[in-house]
C-alpha cells in the first residue's frame, strides 16, 4: 500500500482531512448564493413526519451537503471504506447523521438501519448508483426499502454555475466558491406494498429517469454539462 494511503487510514488523518473539507465547504457556502426549487413537493411530507428517501446521484454528493433546508435530521448512507469515513466525518460537522454500510456489500445491516430511521418518520439521503456505479443507474434496493417502509421516494439534484468535474466513474462535482447553486426537489413517488417484479422494474426505471431529467434541468439552468448515464456495456443496475 502506498504511503499516502496508509496515512489516510489513520483516524487522526481522516479527522484532519474532513475538517479541511468542511472548512472549504463552509467557505463555498458563505461566498455563494443558494436557490431552492421544488420545496412544495416535500413541505407537507416534512410537516406530517412522513418518511422519505431522498435520491440523488453519487456524483452530486458533495454539493448536496446543503440540500436539506429543514430542521429534521437528514441521515446519509456511507460506506466504511476510507473515502466514506472521511466524507462522513465531513458532513457530520453539518449535522448530518451517518448510516454505515452499503446496500451492495454487507447490505443487510445497512438496510435494517435505514428501515429503522424511516419507520420512525426520519429522512434518509441515498445515492442509488453508489458506491461504485454504474453511473446514474438506479439499484433496485431503494425501491425495496420504500416498499417495506412506506417511505416516499423523492428525487433531488443540485448544480452550480462554478464547479469542477473529477474524471471519476461518477463525474464527481466539486463545488467552487462565488457561485450560484440550484437545489431542486422533484415530485415524490409512491411504491406499492405489493406488485409484480415487472411493475417494480418499471417503477425503478421511472424514478431513474426522473432523477436524470432533474439533473439535466439544474445543469442546464447553471449552464453546466450534464453527464450521461452509464451505457449498458458499462454495467447493469443491481
C-alpha positions as CSV (number, residue, x, y, z in Angstrom):
1,X,0.0,0.0,0.0
2,X,1.3,3.5,-0.9
3,X,2.4,5.7,1.9
4,X,-0.3,8.3,1.5
5,X,-3.0,5.6,1.5
6,X,-1.6,4.2,4.8
7,X,-1.7,7.7,6.3
8,X,-5.3,8.2,5.2
9,X,-6.2,5.0,7.0
10,X,-5.3,6.7,10.3
11,X,-8.2,8.2,12.3
12,X,-6.2,11.4,13.0
13,X,-5.6,11.9,9.3
14,X,-9.2,11.4,8.5
15,X,-10.2,13.9,11.1
16,X,-7.8,16.5,9.7
17,X,-8.9,15.9,6.1
18,X,-12.6,16.0,7.0
19,X,-12.0,19.3,8.9
20,X,-10.3,20.9,5.9
21,X,-13.1,19.6,3.6
22,X,-15.8,21.0,5.9
23,X,-13.9,24.3,6.2
24,X,-13.8,24.6,2.4
25,X,-17.5,23.8,2.1
26,X,-18.3,26.5,4.7
27,X,-16.3,28.9,2.6
28,X,-18.2,27.9,-0.5
29,X,-21.5,28.3,1.3
30,X,-20.9,31.8,2.6
31,X,-19.5,33.1,-0.7
32,X,-22.2,31.6,-2.9
33,X,-26.0,32.0,-3.3
34,X,-28.3,29.1,-2.8
35,X,-31.6,28.7,-4.6
36,X,-34.1,26.0,-3.6
37,X,-36.7,24.8,-6.0
38,X,-39.5,22.3,-5.7
39,X,-39.9,22.5,-1.9
40,X,-43.6,22.3,-2.4
41,X,-43.1,18.6,-3.1
42,X,-41.7,18.0,0.4
43,X,-43.1,20.7,2.7
44,X,-46.3,18.7,3.6
45,X,-44.3,15.5,4.0
46,X,-42.0,17.2,6.5
47,X,-44.9,18.7,8.4
48,X,-46.6,15.3,8.7
49,X,-43.3,13.5,9.6
50,X,-43.7,11.2,6.5
51,X,-40.7,9.0,6.0
52,X,-38.7,9.9,2.9
53,X,-35.9,8.5,0.8
54,X,-34.2,11.4,-0.9
55,X,-32.4,10.1,-4.0
56,X,-29.5,11.9,-5.7
57,X,-26.7,10.6,-7.8
58,X,-23.3,9.8,-6.3
59,X,-21.6,12.5,-8.5
60,X,-23.6,15.2,-6.7
61,X,-22.8,14.0,-3.1
62,X,-20.5,16.9,-2.1
63,X,-22.7,19.9,-3.1
64,X,-25.8,18.0,-1.8
65,X,-24.5,18.6,1.8
66,X,-26.6,21.8,1.8
67,X,-29.6,20.3,0.1
68,X,-31.8,19.6,3.1
69,X,-33.1,23.0,4.4
70,X,-35.3,21.6,7.2
71,X,-34.8,21.2,10.9
72,X,-35.4,17.5,10.9
73,X,-32.2,15.5,10.8
74,X,-31.0,14.0,7.5
75,X,-29.3,10.6,7.5
76,X,-27.0,9.6,4.7
77,X,-25.7,6.1,3.9
78,X,-21.9,5.9,3.8
79,X,-19.5,3.0,3.3
80,X,-16.9,2.3,6.0
81,X,-14.2,2.4,3.3
82,X,-11.5,5.1,3.9
83,X,-13.1,7.6,1.5
84,X,-16.5,7.0,3.0
85,X,-15.1,7.6,6.5
86,X,-13.6,10.9,5.5
87,X,-16.8,12.0,3.7
88,X,-19.0,11.0,6.7
89,X,-16.8,12.9,9.2
90,X,-17.1,16.0,7.0
91,X,-20.8,16.0,6.7
92,X,-21.3,15.1,10.3
93,X,-19.9,18.6,11.0
94,X,-23.0,20.0,9.3
95,X,-25.5,18.0,11.5
96,X,-26.0,15.1,9.0
97,X,-26.1,11.7,10.6
98,X,-24.3,8.6,9.2
99,X,-25.8,5.2,8.5
100,X,-22.8,2.9,8.0
101,X,-22.8,0.2,5.3
102,X,-23.7,-0.4,1.7
103,X,-26.7,-1.8,0.0
104,X,-24.3,-3.9,-2.1
105,X,-21.8,-5.2,0.5
106,X,-22.9,-6.0,4.0
107,X,-26.3,-4.8,2.9
108,X,-28.5,-6.5,5.4
109,X,-27.2,-4.4,8.4
110,X,-27.3,-1.1,6.4
111,X,-30.9,-1.8,5.1
112,X,-32.0,-2.6,8.7
113,X,-30.6,0.7,9.9
114,X,-32.3,2.6,7.1
115,X,-35.6,0.9,7.8
116,X,-35.3,1.8,11.5
117,X,-34.8,5.5,10.7
118,X,-37.6,5.6,8.1
119,X,-40.1,3.8,10.3
120,X,-39.6,6.5,13.0
121,X,-40.6,9.1,10.4
122,X,-37.0,10.0,9.5
123,X,-35.4,11.2,6.3
124,X,-32.6,9.3,4.5
125,X,-30.5,10.5,1.7
126,X,-29.3,7.8,-0.6
127,X,-27.2,7.6,-3.8
128,X,-28.9,4.8,-5.8
129,X,-25.9,4.4,-8.1
130,X,-23.3,4.2,-5.3
131,X,-20.9,3.3,-4.1
132,X,-19.3,2.3,-7.4
133,X,-21.9,2.5,-10.1
134,X,-22.8,2.1,-12.8
135,X,-23.2,5.9,-13.1
136,X,-26.8,7.3,-12.9
137,X,-28.3,3.8,-12.9
138,X,-30.6,3.1,-10.0
139,X,-30.2,0.0,-7.9
140,X,-33.3,-2.0,-7.0
141,X,-32.6,-1.8,-3.3
142,X,-34.1,1.7,-2.9
143,X,-37.4,0.5,-4.4
144,X,-37.4,-2.4,-1.9
145,X,-36.7,-0.2,1.1
146,X,-39.5,2.2,0.1
147,X,-41.9,-0.7,-0.4
148,X,-41.1,-2.2,3.1
149,X,-41.4,1.1,5.0
150,X,-44.0,3.1,3.0
151,X,-41.4,5.9,2.5
152,X,-41.8,8.4,-0.3
153,X,-39.1,8.3,-2.9
154,X,-38.1,11.9,-3.7
155,X,-35.7,12.8,-6.5
156,X,-33.2,15.6,-5.8
157,X,-30.3,17.2,-7.7
158,X,-28.0,20.2,-7.4
159,X,-25.9,22.2,-9.8
160,X,-23.9,25.4,-9.7
161,X,-22.5,28.0,-12.1
162,X,-18.9,27.2,-11.0
163,X,-18.0,23.6,-10.4
164,X,-15.0,21.3,-11.1
165,X,-15.6,17.8,-12.5
166,X,-13.4,14.9,-11.5
167,X,-12.5,12.3,-14.1
168,X,-14.0,9.5,-12.0
169,X,-16.7,6.9,-12.7
170,X,-19.4,9.2,-11.4
171,X,-18.0,12.5,-12.7
172,X,-17.9,13.9,-9.2
173,X,-18.9,17.6,-9.0
174,X,-16.6,19.7,-6.8
175,X,-18.4,23.0,-5.9
176,X,-16.4,26.2,-6.2
177,X,-16.9,29.4,-4.2
178,X,-18.5,32.6,-5.6
179,X,-21.1,30.6,-7.4
180,X,-24.9,30.3,-7.7
181,X,-26.3,26.9,-6.8
182,X,-29.7,25.5,-7.5
183,X,-31.0,22.7,-5.2
184,X,-34.1,21.1,-6.6
185,X,-36.6,18.5,-5.4
186,X,-38.8,16.5,-7.7
187,X,-42.3,15.0,-7.3
188,X,-42.4,12.2,-4.7
189,X,-43.1,8.7,-5.9
190,X,-45.3,6.1,-4.0
191,X,-44.1,2.5,-4.0
192,X,-46.9,-0.1,-3.5
193,X,-46.5,-2.8,-0.9
194,X,-47.4,-5.5,-3.4
195,X,-46.7,-5.6,-7.1
196,X,-45.1,-7.9,-9.7
197,X,-41.4,-7.9,-10.4
198,X,-42.1,-6.3,-13.8
199,X,-44.1,-3.5,-12.1
200,X,-41.3,-2.8,-9.6
201,X,-38.8,-2.7,-12.5
202,X,-41.0,-0.1,-14.3
203,X,-41.0,2.0,-11.1
204,X,-37.3,1.7,-10.7
205,X,-36.8,2.8,-14.3
206,X,-39.3,5.7,-13.9
207,X,-37.5,7.0,-10.8
208,X,-34.1,6.7,-12.5
209,X,-35.5,8.7,-15.5
210,X,-36.9,11.3,-13.1
211,X,-33.5,11.7,-11.4
212,X,-31.7,12.0,-14.7
213,X,-34.2,14.5,-16.0
214,X,-33.9,16.6,-12.8
215,X,-30.1,16.6,-13.0
216,X,-30.2,17.8,-16.6
217,X,-32.7,20.5,-15.7
218,X,-30.5,22.0,-13.0
219,X,-27.3,21.6,-15.1
220,X,-29.0,23.4,-18.0
221,X,-30.1,26.2,-15.6
222,X,-26.5,26.6,-14.4
223,X,-25.0,26.3,-18.0
224,X,-23.1,23.1,-16.9
225,X,-22.5,20.0,-19.0
226,X,-24.7,17.2,-17.8
227,X,-23.1,13.7,-17.6
228,X,-24.9,10.9,-19.4
229,X,-25.9,7.7,-17.6
230,X,-23.5,4.8,-18.0
231,X,-24.3,2.6,-21.0
232,X,-25.4,-0.9,-20.7
233,X,-21.9,-2.0,-21.7
234,X,-20.5,-0.2,-18.6
235,X,-22.7,-2.3,-16.2
236,X,-26.2,-3.2,-15.3
237,X,-28.2,-1.8,-12.4
238,X,-28.3,-4.1,-9.4
